[in-house]
Amino acid sequence: MKRIDIYYGGEHYSIGGRRYEDLREEIEAGMIAGPYWLEVNDGEGQMRAAHLLLTPGVQLAIVPVPDEDPGPSSDRESAENGTPHLG
């Protein structure tokens, strides 16, 4: 996995070098324990550490970004982009 994108408070952040499942478990455990600070990267190019306060009611999305685009994965996608499905 290339990185995990984080959307919080209408802003975009990222986390690198982590497994999606591990991050999700960390967030869930932190939310159970109470307010939780999640360390993320802010900015592009040279990253800066940012800390997001996670509490009940805060909207947060975590989106895994794969290393490469695997291409069409279904017959429907193949039909939509005009390429024949050969499988």
Phi, psi and omega in degrees: 000132182291309180194176173238122177277142180238130174244121187214125178057032180079004180248159181251132177226177177210164175224132178245159175070024180232152173275139180306313183298320180294318180296316179300316178297319179299316180296314180299316179295319178296322179292325178293321183287340182129195178308139188222136176262122179256124178274128182225173175262137177243135177095168178240156186082253177276117183280146173239142177287138173229154180236123182256128179276117180259122178221163177304137179093347178281129179279128182218134174234135174242127187232112178291137178247112182291161179297318182222154174283119182286353181088187182300137182243004180210166177298321181298315179297321179296319180293322181295324183262007172082010178259141180287147175271122184255011185265000000 
